[in-house]
Amino acid sequence: MAGQAEASSSALTASAGSSTYDVFLNFRGKDTRKTFTGHLFQALNREGIHVFMDYKMREGEEIGPTLLDAIQRSKLSIPVFSRGYADSEWCLMELVKILECRRSNRQLVLPIFLDVDPSDVEHQTGSFEEAFRNHEKKYEAHLTEQWRDALREVKQLKGWVLGEVENGNESKLVERVVNHLPSLLKTGSKDVCSNGICGISGIEKKDKEAERVTVKELMEKPLSSFSNTYYYIEGKITKLENETPWYNACKDCNKKVQFRRGTAICDRCGNDDTRYTKKYWGRFNVIDSTGTIFITLFDDIKVITGCSATEYAKSLKKLQLQYQKKLHSCLSKNYRFYFKMDEKNKSSRTSKSIVADAIEEGDADTNIITDVEELPNKKYKKIKIVKD
């Protein structure tokens, strides 16, 4: 982390005298020390989680033994990506070391994306592009390429995107992280997904607490029999109803914006010149051994495509075709769709459709489809299933 030199070296915070740290915070102090990262640090300390946070100015120096040791002795690292993150050579050097520890020591790494899109981090575009233009004038190519590789690797990790947490509420994101870490620190990396971070969007659910239901049970069981916990349907995706799986969403309320004379307008917020972003939206036809159902999915579509909605929409035609192939490769694969029987799903049950909060690959031997035959009109598929 590169910070401002306002604090003394005594501000190596939290449990600097202990032999092991629970969390190492990797962030650019100029961007977030007094805001998000500072609040996160304080909240973690209140919960008794030992955090290493360095306030010293590090610009232009080589990473020292104190920080190397702190990273190696931490159970979990949290890189906090902000617009100016890549301006700091120190942030990038720390990130390289963190990912080395992830590979060698199986250290947990949970990225947080604040005011920067994950695709800008992965591809070094946006504010990251200008930062690397400057780095390449000062440093040798092998070093800047090492930094680029580290940023690309971040895409494989599970974490949080601020814009996807209650309309960008920083305090709510801090709360989620703090609530989440104790179980992760206790169980270790093999249980990261089952303890609540599935894909970048990070739905808060536990697989072991989710109850499986069939399509038939979902349609026929009395609503009063469903509690306010997660359920999941496990079945095959047979069709994607919409070929364009994204829309332009208002950043304040996520409603689709309308364009009038080139200006984005949100009818719900009543704002002209609305700030908007790309959001996933897809409607899938899913079948299990008891019936079929339409399932709507939003941000967790990235679990299938491997990219954000912004990246999908902005990508060149050749690259977009690759994403489309990934999306269509899910057809006939087995997935688990997690949902709650809340108001939005109670009202949609009559139309045999639900809205899911998360998706993950299911067991390969469940409801095996042995044959898929496309009918002449290409609107439907005839499917043979081997039941459980």
N, C-alpha and C positions, 0 to 999 in steps of 0.2 A: 504494500500500500504506500502511496505517496501522499503525505499530508503536509499541512502548513506548519511552519516552525513556531507555533505559538505556545506549545507545551514543552516542558523539559523532558529529558530522557527518562526521568522518573515515571513518566506516564506510560510505561509499558504496563498495560493495565491488567486487571483481574488478578488471577492467581499466578503472578510471575514467580513466586517462590515455590510453587508445587512442581512435582516431577513430570506431570502430564497435563496437557490442556484438553478440554473437551472440544473447543471450537477455535479455529483460526480464522479471523476476518481478513479478507483480501479485498481492498477497496481503494478508491482515490479520495483522499481526505478533503481535497479542495471541493469536491462535488458533494460528498455525503456525510462527512464526519460530524457536522453540526445538525444534520437532519436524520435521514433514515438509518444510517449505520450507527450513529450515536444512540438513537432510540432503541435499536435492536440490541446493542451492547448492554445498555442499562436494563432492558427487560430480561435478557438472558441471565445477567448477574442476580437479579431479584429472585430468579428461579433456582439459584445455586449452581448454574452452569458456568464452568470456568472458561473464560475467554481470553485469548491473546489478541490484543489490539495495539498496534504501534503508531504513535503519533509523530515520530520524528520525520523530518524532511529527508527524502531519499533520492531526489532527482539527480540523475547522472552518476550515481555511485554503483559499485558492484554490490550484489546482494551479500550481506555479511553473515558470519557464523551464528549470531544470535537468532536471526530470522530463519535461517536454514534449520537450526535446531528446533525452533518453535513449530515450524511446519511439520517436521518429522515426528515430533512428540505430540501432535494433535490427533485426536480421533476423527475429527470432521473439519473440513474447510468450507467456507462459504465465500465464493467470489461474488462481489456485488458490482454488476455492470451498469455504469452510467455513461452519459455522453462523452465525458472526458477521460474515461478509464484508459483507453489506448494511448492517450497523450503521455501517460506515465510509464517510463521504462521499468520502473520499480514494480508496478502492478503486474506487468507482463513477465518479468523475471520470477516473481513470486508464483504466478500461475503455472509457469513451466515446472517449477519445483513441486507444486501441489499435485499436478498430474503425474509426475514421476512417482510420488508417494502413493497415488491412487493405484498405479500399475504394480508397484513393488510391494507395498504394504496393505493394499486393499483399503486405503483410506477413503472414507465417504466424502464426496464432493457434491454440494448442492448449490447450483448457481441461482442468483436472483437477478432479474433483468428489470431495471427501474425505468428510466426514460430513454431506453434504447431497444430496438427490435432485435430479437434473437438472430434474425437473418443478417443484420448488419454486423453482429459479432462474428458469426460464422464466415461470412464472405468479406469482411473488412470493408464494408460500404458505409455510406453516411458519414458520420463524424469519425469513424474508424479509418476511413479511406484517407482523409487528410492527415491524420496522425501517422499513418504508415508512410506516407510520402515524405514526411519530415524525418522519420526514423531512418529511412533508406538513404538519406543524405549524410547521416551521422554514423551509421553502424554497418558492419559487414553483412553481406547478403545471407550468410549461413545463420546469423543471429536473428535477423528479422524474419527469416523463414521459419525458424524455430518458434518464434512468437506467433506467427500465423498458424502454424500447425496446432499449437495449444488452443487457440481460439476456435479452430475447426473442431477440435476434439470435444469442446464444451457442448456441442450439439447433441452428443450421445448421452448427456447426463440429464437427470431428472431434477426439476426444481420449480421455480415460480416466476411468472411474468406479472409485474405489478398491474398492467392494464387489464388483466383477466381476473383480478381479485376485487370484487365489489366496486367496479368502476374506478379502479386506481386508488383505492383508499389505503394509504401507507400504514396507518395504525392497525388496520385489519390484517395486512400482510405480516406485520411484526407479530401480531397475536397468533397467526397461523404457524409461523416459524417457531415461535416459542412453545406452542402447544405440541408441536410435532417432534422437536428434537429429543426430548427425554426417551421416547420409545425407540428412536433410531439409534441413539447412543447406547442403549441397553441391548438391542437385538443385533446390531451390526448391519453390514451392507447387503447381505443376502435377503433381508426383509424390507429393503427400502420401498419397493413397490407395494407390498402388502400392507405396509404401515401408512400409506396414504398419499404417496406422490407417484401418480401414474401418468407419465408423459409430462411435458413442460407445463401443462395447464394445472396439474396438481389437484385432483379431486380428493377431498378429505373423506376417506372411507377405509374400512378394514375388510379385506376379503373374507377373513374368518367370521366376521359378524354379518356378512351379507347372506341372505337366504335365497336359494335358487327356486324359481318358479317356472312352470311351463307356460306356453302361450294360452293353452286351454284354461289353466288355473287362473291366469291373470284376467281372462275374460269372464270367467264364471264364478269365481269366489266373491262373496259379499265384500263390499268396500270396507265394512267394519272390521274385517279380519286382517286388514293390512295395518301395520304399525308405522311409525315415523322413522323407520330404519331403511337401510339399503337392501334392495333385492336385485337379482340379476337373471336375465334370460340368456341361455346359451344355445346358439343355433348358427345356421349358415346364412351368409349374405348371398342372396340370389340376384339382386338387382339394385343399382343406384338410380334413383328416380330423376335426379337433376344432374345434368352434365357439367354445369358450372357450380362447383361446391363452395362458393364464397359470395359475400355481399359487402357493400360499403355500409359500415355500421357507425352510428353516432358514438363518439367517445364518452358521452355523458350517460346515455341510457341503452346503448346497443341496438336501438331500433334502426331499421334500414332507412338510409337517407334518400331523398329525392333530389334530382338535379334539375334546376330551373334556370335557364339562360346561363348555364355554366357554373351556377352557385349551388353548393350543397345545403339542403334545408332539412331539418328534422321536424316533422309535424308534431311529434310528442313534446319535445322541448320548446317548440316555437321559436327556434333560433335560426336566423339567416346566417349564411357563411359558417355552417357548422363544421367543427373539427371532426374528422371521421377517419376510420381505419378499416382494414380488411378483416373480416371475420368468416370463419368456416360455417357452413350450413349444409347439411346433407340429409336426404331422406332415403333410408335403406329398406328394402324388402327382406325380411328375415324369416326363416322357417326352422322350426324344430320338429320333433316327432309327433307333436300334437296339433300343429296348425301354423298359420303364417300371421305376421304382424308387420306394420310399418313402424320403423324406429327412426326418430330424428336425432341427429348428433351435431354438436357444434364444434368447439375448439379441439376436442380430442380426435377429430379426423386427422390431425397431424400425426397421430400414432400410426396411421396407415401410410400417409404420403411421405412422412419423414421431413416435412418442412412446414413453416408457418403459412398462414393464409396470404400474408403480404408477399412472401417469397413466391408462392404459387402463382399469384396474380401478376406479379411483376416480371416473372421469369421469361426468358426468351422462348420462342416457340419450340425449339428443339428440346430445351430443358423441361418445358411444361408438358411436353408429350411423355417424358420420362415419369413425371409426377402422375400424369393421368394413367399410365400403365401400372404404377404402384397402386393407385386407387382401384383400378379395375382388377388387379391381381387378388383383391380380397374376395372376389366372387367365388363362392363355393368353399371358402375357408370358414373354420369354426371360430366364433368370437363370443365373448361374454359382454353383455350390455348392462351396465349398472344404472339403477334409477331408484327414485323414491315415489311412492304413491301419494304425491302431494296434489295440490289443487289442479295444477296444469295437466297432470296425468289422470286424475279422477274424471275430469270433464272430457278427456279425449278417448276414454276407454271405449265408448260406444262406436267410435270410428275405427276400432282395432288399430290404434296407433298410440305410441308413447314417446316421450322425450327422455333420452338417456343422458347421464352426466359423464359417463366414462366408458371406454371400450378397452378390452385387452384380448389377446388370443386365448382361445379356450383349449380344451383337451382335443387332441387330434382324433381320438377314437370315439368321440361322441356324435351320435346322429350322422353316421358316415354317408355322404352322398355318393352313390355308386355310378350314377349316370345323369347327365344333364343334356336335355334335348331342346334346342331352340326351335320354337314353332315358326311357321312361315311368316306371320305378321311381325315377328321379332319383338313383340311387346311382353310376351310371357315365356316362361321356361317350364318344361315338364321335367319333374325331378323324382328320382327313385331314392328312397331312404331306407337304410338299415336302422331300425329303432334300437334304443338302449336295451 
